[in-house]
Amino acid sequence: MAKTTNSKLCQQYLINYIENMKNQLNQCQLKLIKQSQSCAITTLSFDQMTHCLKDYVDCQRKYLSIRSKD
């Protein structure tokens, strides 16, 4: 296939390749939809996010402090 000059054969190969890719994409989308339905979406308030970010920053500061001492 790589060394053919037959344009019809090349065109058919590309059409088949694109269709195959579309099918794979559809299968992945279906799997994602199934997975997303089984995962509960939780929402955090702004205060909760702020608190979590502050905790994370504190943790990273401690880590960097320990690393810089070594």
PQR file with spaces between the fields and no chain letter, atoms N, CA, C, O and H, PARSE charges and radii, in Angstrom:
ATOM       1  N    MET     1       0.819   -1.187    0.000 -0.4000 1.5000
ATOM       2  CA   MET     1       0.000    0.000    0.000 -0.0000 2.0000
ATOM       3  C    MET     1       0.864    1.253    0.000  0.5500 1.7000
ATOM       4  O    MET     1       0.483    2.253   -0.608 -0.5500 1.4000
ATOM       5  N    ALA     2       1.999    1.229    0.653 -0.4000 1.5000
ATOM       6  CA   ALA     2       2.821    2.423    0.797 -0.0000 2.0000
ATOM       7  C    ALA     2       3.415    2.887   -0.524  0.5500 1.7000
ATOM       8  O    ALA     2       3.728    4.068   -0.671 -0.5500 1.4000
ATOM       9  H    ALA     2       2.308    0.416    1.147  0.4000 1.0000
ATOM      10  N    LYS     3       3.579    1.981   -1.493 -0.4000 1.5000
ATOM      11  CA   LYS     3       4.240    2.366   -2.742 -0.0000 2.0000
ATOM      12  C    LYS     3       3.319    2.251   -3.951  0.5500 1.7000
ATOM      13  O    LYS     3       3.778    1.959   -5.055 -0.5500 1.4000
ATOM      14  H    LYS     3       3.325    1.021   -1.373  0.4000 1.0000
ATOM      15  N    THR     4       2.035    2.476   -3.753 -0.4000 1.5000
ATOM      16  CA   THR     4       1.121    2.387   -4.878 -0.0000 2.0000
ATOM      17  C    THR     4       0.897    3.765   -5.490  0.5500 1.7000
ATOM      18  O    THR     4       1.001    4.787   -4.811 -0.5500 1.4000
ATOM      19  H    THR     4       1.661    2.713   -2.856  0.4000 1.0000
ATOM      20  N    THR     5       0.590    3.774   -6.776 -0.4000 1.5000
ATOM      21  CA   THR     5       0.245    5.021   -7.459 -0.0000 2.0000
ATOM      22  C    THR     5      -1.238    5.035   -7.805  0.5500 1.7000
ATOM      23  O    THR     5      -1.718    5.954   -8.468 -0.5500 1.4000
ATOM      24  H    THR     5       0.505    2.944   -7.327  0.4000 1.0000
ATOM      25  N    ASN     6      -1.959    4.017   -7.354 -0.4000 1.5000
ATOM      26  CA   ASN     6      -3.383    3.914   -7.619 -0.0000 2.0000
ATOM      27  C    ASN     6      -4.139    4.854   -6.674  0.5500 1.7000
ATOM      28  O    ASN     6      -4.236    4.602   -5.473 -0.5500 1.4000
ATOM      29  H    ASN     6      -1.569    3.270   -6.815  0.4000 1.0000
ATOM      30  N    SER     7      -4.670    5.936   -7.241 -0.4000 1.5000
ATOM      31  CA   SER     7      -5.323    6.948   -6.403 -0.0000 2.0000
ATOM      32  C    SER     7      -6.605    6.414   -5.768  0.5500 1.7000
ATOM      33  O    SER     7      -6.937    6.787   -4.643 -0.5500 1.4000
ATOM      34  H    SER     7      -4.591    6.140   -8.217  0.4000 1.0000
ATOM      35  N    LYS     8      -7.319    5.558   -6.466 -0.4000 1.5000
ATOM      36  CA   LYS     8      -8.549    4.977   -5.914 -0.0000 2.0000
ATOM      37  C    LYS     8      -8.225    4.120   -4.696  0.5500 1.7000
ATOM      38  O    LYS     8      -8.946    4.152   -3.699 -0.5500 1.4000
ATOM      39  H    LYS     8      -7.049    5.255   -7.380  0.4000 1.0000
ATOM      40  N    LEU     9      -7.148    3.361   -4.778 -0.4000 1.5000
ATOM      41  CA   LEU     9      -6.731    2.509   -3.672 -0.0000 2.0000
ATOM      42  C    LEU     9      -6.314    3.361   -2.473  0.5500 1.7000
ATOM      43  O    LEU     9      -6.649    3.044   -1.332 -0.5500 1.4000
ATOM      44  H    LEU     9      -6.562    3.335   -5.588  0.4000 1.0000
ATOM      45  N    CYS    10      -5.591    4.428   -2.735 -0.4000 1.5000
ATOM      46  CA   CYS    10      -5.188    5.348   -1.661 -0.0000 2.0000
ATOM      47  C    CYS    10      -6.404    6.000   -1.024  0.5500 1.7000
ATOM      48  O    CYS    10      -6.498    6.105    0.198 -0.5500 1.4000
ATOM      49  H    CYS    10      -5.318    4.685   -3.663  0.4000 1.0000
ATOM      50  N    GLN    11      -7.329    6.435   -1.863 -0.4000 1.5000
ATOM      51  CA   GLN    11      -8.535    7.079   -1.353 -0.0000 2.0000
ATOM      52  C    GLN    11      -9.329    6.111   -0.481  0.5500 1.7000
ATOM      53  O    GLN    11      -9.799    6.485    0.594 -0.5500 1.4000
ATOM      54  H    GLN    11      -7.252    6.350   -2.856  0.4000 1.0000
ATOM      55  N    GLN    12      -9.479    4.883   -0.934 -0.4000 1.5000
ATOM      56  CA   GLN    12     -10.231    3.893   -0.166 -0.0000 2.0000
ATOM      57  C    GLN    12      -9.528    3.571    1.155  0.5500 1.7000
ATOM      58  O    GLN    12     -10.175    3.391    2.186 -0.5500 1.4000
ATOM      59  H    GLN    12      -9.097    4.579   -1.807  0.4000 1.0000
ATOM      60  N    TYR    13      -8.208    3.502    1.109 -0.4000 1.5000
ATOM      61  CA   TYR    13      -7.438    3.252    2.326 -0.0000 2.0000
ATOM      62  C    TYR    13      -7.688    4.371    3.339  0.5500 1.7000
ATOM      63  O    TYR    13      -7.929    4.102    4.515 -0.5500 1.4000
ATOM      64  H    TYR    13      -7.683    3.649    0.271  0.4000 1.0000
ATOM      65  N    LEU    14      -7.633    5.621    2.885 -0.4000 1.5000
ATOM      66  CA   LEU    14      -7.853    6.759    3.777 -0.0000 2.0000
ATOM      67  C    LEU    14      -9.276    6.792    4.324  0.5500 1.7000
ATOM      68  O    LEU    14      -9.483    7.098    5.498 -0.5500 1.4000
ATOM      69  H    LEU    14      -7.437    5.840    1.929  0.4000 1.0000
ATOM      70  N    ILE    15     -10.243    6.484    3.490 -0.4000 1.5000
ATOM      71  CA   ILE    15     -11.640    6.438    3.941 -0.0000 2.0000
ATOM      72  C    ILE    15     -11.799    5.380    5.027  0.5500 1.7000
ATOM      73  O    ILE    15     -12.428    5.627    6.056 -0.5500 1.4000
ATOM      74  H    ILE    15     -10.075    6.236    2.536  0.4000 1.0000
ATOM      75  N    ASN    16     -11.231    4.212    4.797 -0.4000 1.5000
ATOM      76  CA   ASN    16     -11.315    3.139    5.786 -0.0000 2.0000
ATOM      77  C    ASN    16     -10.598    3.522    7.081  0.5500 1.7000
ATOM      78  O    ASN    16     -11.084    3.246    8.178 -0.5500 1.4000
ATOM      79  H    ASN    16     -10.720    4.011    3.961  0.4000 1.0000
ATOM      80  N    TYR    17      -9.448    4.156    6.939 -0.4000 1.5000
ATOM      81  CA   TYR    17      -8.681    4.574    8.111 -0.0000 2.0000
ATOM      82  C    TYR    17      -9.468    5.583    8.940  0.5500 1.7000
ATOM      83  O    TYR    17      -9.529    5.479   10.165 -0.5500 1.4000
ATOM      84  H    TYR    17      -9.053    4.381    6.048  0.4000 1.0000
ATOM      85  N    ILE    18     -10.067    6.555    8.268 -0.4000 1.5000
ATOM      86  CA   ILE    18     -10.850    7.580    8.965 -0.0000 2.0000
ATOM      87  C    ILE    18     -12.067    6.950    9.638  0.5500 1.7000
ATOM      88  O    ILE    18     -12.383    7.290   10.778 -0.5500 1.4000
ATOM      89  H    ILE    18     -10.018    6.639    7.273  0.4000 1.0000
ATOM      90  N    GLU    19     -12.738    6.058    8.966 -0.4000 1.5000
ATOM      91  CA   GLU    19     -13.897    5.378    9.560 -0.0000 2.0000
ATOM      92  C    GLU    19     -13.490    4.570   10.784  0.5500 1.7000
ATOM      93  O    GLU    19     -14.196    4.553   11.792 -0.5500 1.4000
ATOM      94  H    GLU    19     -12.481    5.781    8.040  0.4000 1.0000
ATOM      95  N    ASN    20     -12.355    3.905   10.689 -0.4000 1.5000
ATOM      96  CA   ASN    20     -11.854    3.144   11.826 -0.0000 2.0000
ATOM      97  C    ASN    20     -11.572    4.065   13.007  0.5500 1.7000
ATOM      98  O    ASN    20     -11.907    3.740   14.146 -0.5500 1.4000
ATOM      99  H    ASN    20     -11.781    3.918    9.870  0.4000 1.0000
ATOM     100  N    MET    21     -10.960    5.206   12.739 -0.4000 1.5000
ATOM     101  CA   MET    21     -10.675    6.171   13.793 -0.0000 2.0000
ATOM     102  C    MET    21     -11.970    6.721   14.409  0.5500 1.7000
ATOM     103  O    MET    21     -12.051    6.909   15.623 -0.5500 1.4000
ATOM     104  H    MET    21     -10.688    5.470   11.814  0.4000 1.0000
ATOM     105  N    LYS    22     -12.964    6.973   13.582 -0.4000 1.5000
ATOM     106  CA   LYS    22     -14.259    7.437   14.087 -0.0000 2.0000
ATOM     107  C    LYS    22     -14.878    6.393   15.013  0.5500 1.7000
ATOM     108  O    LYS    22     -15.414    6.729   16.069 -0.5500 1.4000
ATOM     109  H    LYS    22     -12.899    6.820   12.596  0.4000 1.0000
ATOM     110  N    ASN    23     -14.800    5.137   14.611 -0.4000 1.5000
ATOM     111  CA   ASN    23     -15.354    4.058   15.436 -0.0000 2.0000
ATOM     112  C    ASN    23     -14.621    3.965   16.766  0.5500 1.7000
ATOM     113  O    ASN    23     -15.254    3.801   17.808 -0.5500 1.4000
ATOM     114  H    ASN    23     -14.365    4.864   13.753  0.4000 1.0000
ATOM     115  N    GLN    24     -13.304    4.066   16.746 -0.4000 1.5000
ATOM     116  CA   GLN    24     -12.532    4.020   17.988 -0.0000 2.0000
ATOM     117  C    GLN    24     -12.878    5.209   18.884  0.5500 1.7000
ATOM     118  O    GLN    24     -12.993    5.056   20.100 -0.5500 1.4000
ATOM     119  H    GLN    24     -12.789    4.199   15.899  0.4000 1.0000
ATOM     120  N    LEU    25     -13.042    6.376   18.296 -0.4000 1.5000
ATOM     121  CA   LEU    25     -13.414    7.559   19.059 -0.0000 2.0000
ATOM     122  C    LEU    25     -14.783    7.372   19.702  0.5500 1.7000
ATOM     123  O    LEU    25     -14.972    7.706   20.871 -0.5500 1.4000
ATOM     124  H    LEU    25     -12.949    6.500   17.309  0.4000 1.0000
ATOM     125  N    ASN    26     -15.728    6.846   18.952 -0.4000 1.5000
ATOM     126  CA   ASN    26     -17.067    6.592   19.493 -0.0000 2.0000
ATOM     127  C    ASN    26     -17.015    5.607   20.654  0.5500 1.7000
ATOM     128  O    ASN    26     -17.699    5.797   21.660 -0.5500 1.4000
ATOM     129  H    ASN    26     -15.575    6.574   18.002  0.4000 1.0000
ATOM     130  N    GLN    27     -16.212    4.562   20.525 -0.4000 1.5000
ATOM     131  CA   GLN    27     -16.082    3.582   21.603 -0.0000 2.0000
ATOM     132  C    GLN    27     -15.493    4.235   22.851  0.5500 1.7000
ATOM     133  O    GLN    27     -15.953    3.977   23.963 -0.5500 1.4000
ATOM     134  H    GLN    27     -15.656    4.408   19.708  0.4000 1.0000
ATOM     135  N    CYS    28     -14.492    5.066   22.675 -0.4000 1.5000
ATOM     136  CA   CYS    28     -13.890    5.769   23.814 -0.0000 2.0000
ATOM     137  C    CYS    28     -14.894    6.710   24.463  0.5500 1.7000
ATOM     138  O    CYS    28     -14.959    6.803   25.689 -0.5500 1.4000
ATOM     139  H    CYS    28     -14.118    5.276   21.772  0.4000 1.0000
ATOM     140  N    GLN    29     -15.673    7.405   23.650 -0.4000 1.5000
ATOM     141  CA   GLN    29     -16.675    8.320   24.199 -0.0000 2.0000
ATOM     142  C    GLN    29     -17.727    7.552   24.999  0.5500 1.7000
ATOM     143  O    GLN    29     -18.158    8.014   26.056 -0.5500 1.4000
ATOM     144  H    GLN    29     -15.620    7.329   22.655  0.4000 1.0000
ATOM     145  N    LEU    30     -18.141    6.392   24.506 -0.4000 1.5000
ATOM     146  CA   LEU    30     -19.113    5.579   25.231 -0.0000 2.0000
ATOM     147  C    LEU    30     -18.549    5.105   26.565  0.5500 1.7000
ATOM     148  O    LEU    30     -19.250    5.111   27.577 -0.5500 1.4000
ATOM     149  H    LEU    30     -17.791    6.017   23.647  0.4000 1.0000
ATOM     150  N    LYS    31     -17.279    4.693   26.568 -0.4000 1.5000
ATOM     151  CA   LYS    31     -16.641    4.271   27.815 -0.0000 2.0000
ATOM     152  C    LYS    31     -16.559    5.426   28.801  0.5500 1.7000
ATOM     153  O    LYS    31     -16.804    5.249   29.995 -0.5500 1.4000
ATOM     154  H    LYS    31     -16.709    4.688   25.747  0.4000 1.0000
ATOM     155  N    LEU    32     -16.216    6.602   28.304 -0.4000 1.5000
ATOM     156  CA   LEU    32     -16.147    7.773   29.181 -0.0000 2.0000
ATOM     157  C    LEU    32     -17.511    8.130   29.764  0.5500 1.7000
ATOM     158  O    LEU    32     -17.618    8.495   30.935 -0.5500 1.4000
ATOM     159  H    LEU    32     -16.017    6.746   27.334  0.4000 1.0000
ATOM     160  N    ILE    33     -18.536    8.023   28.951 -0.4000 1.5000
ATOM     161  CA   ILE    33     -19.887    8.314   29.435 -0.0000 2.0000
ATOM     162  C    ILE    33     -20.268    7.330   30.533  0.5500 1.7000
ATOM     163  O    ILE    33     -20.812    7.728   31.563 -0.5500 1.4000
ATOM     164  H    ILE    33     -18.449    7.726   28.000  0.4000 1.0000
ATOM     165  N    LYS    34     -19.983    6.037   30.318 -0.4000 1.5000
ATOM     166  CA   LYS    34     -20.286    5.031   31.341 -0.0000 2.0000
ATOM     167  C    LYS    34     -19.515    5.301   32.618  0.5500 1.7000
ATOM     168  O    LYS    34     -20.072    5.207   33.712 -0.5500 1.4000
ATOM     169  H    LYS    34     -19.541    5.714   29.481  0.4000 1.0000
ATOM     170  N    GLN    35     -18.241    5.636   32.492 -0.4000 1.5000
ATOM     171  CA   GLN    35     -17.424    5.901   33.673 -0.0000 2.0000
ATOM     172  C    GLN    35     -17.885    7.156   34.399  0.5500 1.7000
ATOM     173  O    GLN    35     -17.901    7.188   35.630 -0.5500 1.4000
ATOM     174  H    GLN    35     -17.789    5.712   31.604  0.4000 1.0000
ATOM     175  N    SER    36     -18.258    8.178   33.661 -0.4000 1.5000
ATOM     176  CA   SER    36     -18.673    9.424   34.299 -0.0000 2.0000
ATOM     177  C    SER    36     -19.989    9.253   35.037  0.5500 1.7000
ATOM     178  O    SER    36     -20.240    9.955   36.016 -0.5500 1.4000
ATOM     179  H    SER    36     -18.245    8.152   32.661  0.4000 1.0000
ATOM     180  N    GLN    37     -20.823    8.344   34.591 -0.4000 1.5000
ATOM     181  CA   GLN    37     -22.098    8.113   35.263 -0.0000 2.0000
ATOM     182  C    GLN    37     -21.893    7.424   36.609  0.5500 1.7000
ATOM     183  O    GLN    37     -22.705    7.580   37.521 -0.5500 1.4000
ATOM     184  H    GLN    37     -20.619    7.774   33.796  0.4000 1.0000
ATOM     185  N    SER    38     -20.815    6.668   36.730 -0.4000 1.5000
ATOM     186  CA   SER    38     -20.570    5.960   37.987 -0.0000 2.0000
ATOM     187  C    SER    38     -19.802    6.814   38.988  0.5500 1.7000
ATOM     188  O    SER    38     -19.660    6.427   40.148 -0.5500 1.4000
ATOM     189  H    SER    38     -20.155    6.541   35.989  0.4000 1.0000
ATOM     190  N    CYS    39     -19.307    7.964   38.557 -0.4000 1.5000
ATOM     191  CA   CYS    39     -18.566    8.860   39.453 -0.0000 2.0000
ATOM     192  C    CYS    39     -19.474    9.997   39.896  0.5500 1.7000
ATOM     193  O    CYS    39     -20.059   10.719   39.089 -0.5500 1.4000
ATOM     194  H    CYS    39     -19.422    8.278   37.615  0.4000 1.0000
ATOM     195  N    ALA    40     -19.563   10.122   41.205 -0.4000 1.5000
ATOM     196  CA   ALA    40     -20.367   11.224   41.731 -0.0000 2.0000
ATOM     197  C    ALA    40     -19.589   12.527   41.592  0.5500 1.7000
ATOM     198  O    ALA    40     -18.390   12.585   41.868 -0.5500 1.4000
ATOM     199  H    ALA    40     -19.087    9.536   41.860  0.4000 1.0000
ATOM     200  N    ILE    41     -20.272   13.540   41.172 -0.4000 1.5000
ATOM     201  CA   ILE    41     -19.641   14.850   41.031 -0.0000 2.0000
ATOM     202  C    ILE    41     -19.845   15.589   42.350  0.5500 1.7000
ATOM     203  O    ILE    41     -20.973   15.793   42.800 -0.5500 1.4000
ATOM     204  H    ILE    41     -21.245   13.493   40.947  0.4000 1.0000
ATOM     205  N    THR    42     -18.756   15.975   42.941 -0.4000 1.5000
ATOM     206  CA   THR    42     -18.839   16.721   44.188 -0.0000 2.0000
ATOM     207  C    THR    42     -18.422   18.158   43.920  0.5500 1.7000
ATOM     208  O    THR    42     -17.485   18.433   43.170 -0.5500 1.4000
ATOM     209  H    THR    42     -17.840   15.810   42.576  0.4000 1.0000
ATOM     210  N    THR    43     -19.130   19.034   44.543 -0.4000 1.5000
ATOM     211  CA   THR    43     -18.791   20.441   44.394 -0.0000 2.0000
ATOM     212  C    THR    43     -18.256   20.956   45.726  0.5500 1.7000
ATOM     213  O    THR    43     -18.721   20.568   46.797 -0.5500 1.4000
ATOM     214  H    THR    43     -19.890   18.811   45.152  0.4000 1.0000
ATOM     215  N    LEU    44     -17.296   21.815   45.631 -0.4000 1.5000
ATOM     216  CA   LEU    44     -16.707   22.423   46.807 -0.0000 2.0000
ATOM     217  C    LEU    44     -17.043   23.896   46.833  0.5500 1.7000
ATOM     218  O    LEU    44     -17.108   24.560   45.798 -0.5500 1.4000
ATOM     219  H    LEU    44     -16.918   22.131   44.760  0.4000 1.0000
ATOM     220  N    SER    45     -17.252   24.387   48.021 -0.4000 1.5000
ATOM     221  CA   SER    45     -17.478   25.819   48.150 -0.0000 2.0000
ATOM     222  C    SER    45     -16.141   26.533   47.986  0.5500 1.7000
ATOM     223  O    SER    45     -15.078   25.914   48.029 -0.5500 1.4000
ATOM     224  H    SER    45     -17.199   23.848   48.862  0.4000 1.0000
ATOM     225  N    PHE    46     -16.217   27.821   47.802 -0.4000 1.5000
ATOM     226  CA   PHE    46     -15.009   28.612   47.655 -0.0000 2.0000
ATOM     227  C    PHE    46     -14.166   28.526   48.925  0.5500 1.7000
ATOM     228  O    PHE    46     -12.939   28.458   48.855 -0.5500 1.4000
ATOM     229  H    PHE    46     -17.080   28.324   47.767  0.4000 1.0000
ATOM     230  N    ASP    47     -14.816   28.527   50.071 -0.4000 1.5000
ATOM     231  CA   ASP    47     -14.098   28.425   51.344 -0.0000 2.0000
ATOM     232  C    ASP    47     -13.362   27.089   51.470  0.5500 1.7000
ATOM     233  O    ASP    47     -12.229   27.037   51.949 -0.5500 1.4000
ATOM     234  H    ASP    47     -15.813   28.582   50.128  0.4000 1.0000
ATOM     235  N    GLN    48     -14.016   26.017   51.036 -0.4000 1.5000
ATOM     236  CA   GLN    48     -13.379   24.703   51.084 -0.0000 2.0000
ATOM     237  C    GLN    48     -12.157   24.661   50.174  0.5500 1.7000
ATOM     238  O    GLN    48     -11.110   24.136   50.554 -0.5500 1.4000
ATOM     239  H    GLN    48     -14.937   26.059   50.647  0.4000 1.0000
ATOM     240  N    MET    49     -12.293   25.214   48.979 -0.4000 1.5000
ATOM     241  CA   MET    49     -11.167   25.236   48.047 -0.0000 2.0000
ATOM     242  C    MET    49     -10.022   26.065   48.605  0.5500 1.7000
ATOM     243  O    MET    49      -8.858   25.677   48.504 -0.5500 1.4000
ATOM     244  H    MET    49     -13.144   25.640   48.670  0.4000 1.0000
ATOM     245  N    THR    50     -10.355   27.207   49.193 -0.4000 1.5000
ATOM     246  CA   THR    50      -9.330   28.068   49.778 -0.0000 2.0000
ATOM     247  C    THR    50      -8.596   27.340   50.895  0.5500 1.7000
ATOM     248  O    THR    50      -7.368   27.388   50.972 -0.5500 1.4000
ATOM     249  H    THR    50     -11.300   27.522   49.275  0.4000 1.0000
ATOM     250  N    HIS    51      -9.336   26.678   51.744 -0.4000 1.5000
ATOM     251  CA   HIS    51      -8.738   25.935   52.844 -0.0000 2.0000
ATOM     252  C    HIS    51      -7.807   24.828   52.320  0.5500 1.7000
ATOM     253  O    HIS    51      -6.687   24.665   52.804 -0.5500 1.4000
ATOM     254  H    HIS    51     -10.333   26.639   51.681  0.4000 1.0000
ATOM     255  N    CYS    52      -8.285   24.080   51.335 -0.4000 1.5000
ATOM     256  CA   CYS    52      -7.467   22.994   50.766 -0.0000 2.0000
ATOM     257  C    CYS    52      -6.205   23.547   50.107  0.5500 1.7000
ATOM     258  O    CYS    52      -5.129   22.968   50.251 -0.5500 1.4000
ATOM     259  H    CYS    52      -9.195   24.212   50.941  0.4000 1.0000
ATOM     260  N    LEU    53      -6.324   24.638   49.403 -0.4000 1.5000
ATOM     261  CA   LEU    53      -5.151   25.242   48.763 -0.0000 2.0000
ATOM     262  C    LEU    53      -4.144   25.747   49.792  0.5500 1.7000
ATOM     263  O    LEU    53      -2.936   25.610   49.605 -0.5500 1.4000
ATOM     264  H    LEU    53      -7.199   25.109   49.286  0.4000 1.0000
ATOM     265  N    LYS    54      -4.645   26.328   50.875 -0.4000 1.5000
ATOM     266  CA   LYS    54      -3.750   26.788   51.931 -0.0000 2.0000
ATOM     267  C    LYS    54      -3.018   25.603   52.558  0.5500 1.7000
ATOM     268  O    LYS    54      -1.818   25.678   52.823 -0.5500 1.4000
ATOM     269  H    LYS    54      -5.627   26.440   51.027  0.4000 1.0000
ATOM     270  N    ASP    55      -3.739   24.518   52.791 -0.4000 1.5000
ATOM     271  CA   ASP    55      -3.102   23.310   53.335 -0.0000 2.0000
ATOM     272  C    ASP    55      -2.024   22.782   52.396  0.5500 1.7000
ATOM     273  O    ASP    55      -0.943   22.381   52.827 -0.5500 1.4000
ATOM     274  H    ASP    55      -4.714   24.457   52.576  0.4000 1.0000
ATOM     275  N    TYR    56      -2.340   22.791   51.117 -0.4000 1.5000
ATOM     276  CA   TYR    56      -1.381   22.309   50.130 -0.0000 2.0000
ATOM     277  C    TYR    56      -0.130   23.190   50.107  0.5500 1.7000
ATOM     278  O    TYR    56       0.993   22.686   50.079 -0.5500 1.4000
ATOM     279  H    TYR    56      -3.218   23.117   50.767  0.4000 1.0000
ATOM     280  N    VAL    57      -0.333   24.490   50.119 -0.4000 1.5000
ATOM     281  CA   VAL    57       0.800   25.417   50.101 -0.0000 2.0000
ATOM     282  C    VAL    57       1.652   25.235   51.352  0.5500 1.7000
ATOM     283  O    VAL    57       2.880   25.221   51.273 -0.5500 1.4000
ATOM     284  H    VAL    57      -1.245   24.899   50.142  0.4000 1.0000
ATOM     285  N    ASP    58       1.007   25.097   52.497 -0.4000 1.5000
ATOM     286  CA   ASP    58       1.752   24.864   53.737 -0.0000 2.0000
ATOM     287  C    ASP    58       2.571   23.581   53.661  0.5500 1.7000
ATOM     288  O    ASP    58       3.732   23.547   54.071 -0.5500 1.4000
ATOM     289  H    ASP    58       0.009   25.109   52.561  0.4000 1.0000
ATOM     290  N    CYS    59       1.972   22.558   53.147 -0.4000 1.5000
ATOM     291  CA   CYS    59       2.666   21.274   53.005 -0.0000 2.0000
ATOM     292  C    CYS    59       3.881   21.417   52.088  0.5500 1.7000
ATOM     293  O    CYS    59       4.948   20.879   52.382 -0.5500 1.4000
ATOM     294  H    CYS    59       1.029   22.586   52.815  0.4000 1.0000
ATOM     295  N    GLN    60       3.723   22.130   50.993 -0.4000 1.5000
ATOM     296  CA   GLN    60       4.833   22.319   50.064 -0.0000 2.0000
ATOM     297  C    GLN    60       5.933   23.176   50.667  0.5500 1.7000
ATOM     298  O    GLN    60       7.116   22.935   50.427 -0.5500 1.4000
ATOM     299  H    GLN    60       2.856   22.567   50.754  0.4000 1.0000
ATOM     300  N    ARG    61       5.550   24.165   51.443 -0.4000 1.5000
ATOM     301  CA   ARG    61       6.551   24.994   52.120 -0.0000 2.0000
ATOM     302  C    ARG    61       7.379   24.159   53.093  0.5500 1.7000
ATOM     303  O    ARG    61       8.603   24.279   53.149 -0.5500 1.4000
ATOM     304  H    ARG    61       4.589   24.361   51.638  0.4000 1.0000
ATOM     305  N    LYS    62       6.690   23.312   53.858 -0.4000 1.5000
ATOM     306  CA   LYS    62       7.403   22.437   54.796 -0.0000 2.0000
ATOM     307  C    LYS    62       8.351   21.515   54.041  0.5500 1.7000
ATOM     308  O    LYS    62       9.495   21.317   54.450 -0.5500 1.4000
ATOM     309  H    LYS    62       5.696   23.215   53.812  0.4000 1.0000
ATOM     310  N    TYR    63       7.876   20.963   52.956 -0.4000 1.5000
ATOM     311  CA   TYR    63       8.702   20.069   52.152 -0.0000 2.0000
ATOM     312  C    TYR    63       9.946   20.796   51.633  0.5500 1.7000
ATOM     313  O    TYR    63      11.060   20.280   51.727 -0.5500 1.4000
ATOM     314  H    TYR    63       6.946   21.125   52.623  0.4000 1.0000
ATOM     315  N    LEU    64       9.747   21.980   51.094 -0.4000 1.5000
ATOM     316  CA   LEU    64      10.882   22.751   50.565 -0.0000 2.0000
ATOM     317  C    LEU    64      11.841   23.175   51.677  0.5500 1.7000
ATOM     318  O    LEU    64      13.055   23.216   51.474 -0.5500 1.4000
ATOM     319  H    LEU    64       8.842   22.399   51.018  0.4000 1.0000
ATOM     320  N    SER    65      11.300   23.484   52.835 -0.4000 1.5000
ATOM     321  CA   SER    65      12.145   23.844   53.962 -0.0000 2.0000
ATOM     322  C    SER    65      13.033   22.668   54.365  0.5500 1.7000
ATOM     323  O    SER    65      14.226   22.838   54.615 -0.5500 1.4000
ATOM     324  H    SER    65      10.314   23.450   53.000  0.4000 1.0000
ATOM     325  N    ILE    66      12.452   21.497   54.423 -0.4000 1.5000
ATOM     326  CA   ILE    66      13.212   20.290   54.758 -0.0000 2.0000
ATOM     327  C    ILE    66      14.265   20.012   53.698  0.5500 1.7000
ATOM     328  O    ILE    66      15.406   19.676   54.017 -0.5500 1.4000
ATOM     329  H    ILE    66      11.483   21.359   54.220  0.4000 1.0000
ATOM     330  N    ARG    67      13.882   20.153   52.449 -0.4000 1.5000
ATOM     331  CA   ARG    67      14.831   19.915   51.343 -0.0000 2.0000
ATOM     332  C    ARG    67      15.982   20.910   51.357  0.5500 1.7000
ATOM     333  O    ARG    67      17.127   20.546   51.086 -0.5500 1.4000
ATOM     334  H    ARG    67      12.955   20.426   52.190  0.4000 1.0000
ATOM     335  N    SER    68      15.683   22.148   51.670 -0.4000 1.5000
ATOM     336  CA   SER    68      16.744   23.164   51.635 -0.0000 2.0000
ATOM     337  C    SER    68      17.716   22.987   52.793  0.5500 1.7000
ATOM     338  O    SER    68      18.871   23.400   52.691 -0.5500 1.4000
ATOM     339  H    SER    68      14.754   22.444   51.891  0.4000 1.0000
ATOM     340  N    LYS    69      17.279   22.388   53.880 -0.4000 1.5000
ATOM     341  CA   LYS    69      18.155   22.128   55.020 -0.0000 2.0000
ATOM     342  C    LYS    69      19.131   20.994   54.722  0.5500 1.7000
ATOM     343  O    LYS    69      20.229   20.949   55.278 -0.5500 1.4000
ATOM     344  H    LYS    69      16.341   22.053   53.963  0.4000 1.0000
ATOM     345  N    ASP    70      18.730   20.088   53.851 -0.4000 1.5000
ATOM     346  CA   ASP    70      19.585   18.929   53.518 -0.0000 2.0000
ATOM     347  C    ASP    70      20.614   19.240   52.519  0.5500 1.7000
ATOM     348  O    ASP    70      21.397   18.366   52.147 -0.5500 1.4000
ATOM     349  H    ASP    70      17.839   20.125   53.400  0.4000 1.0000
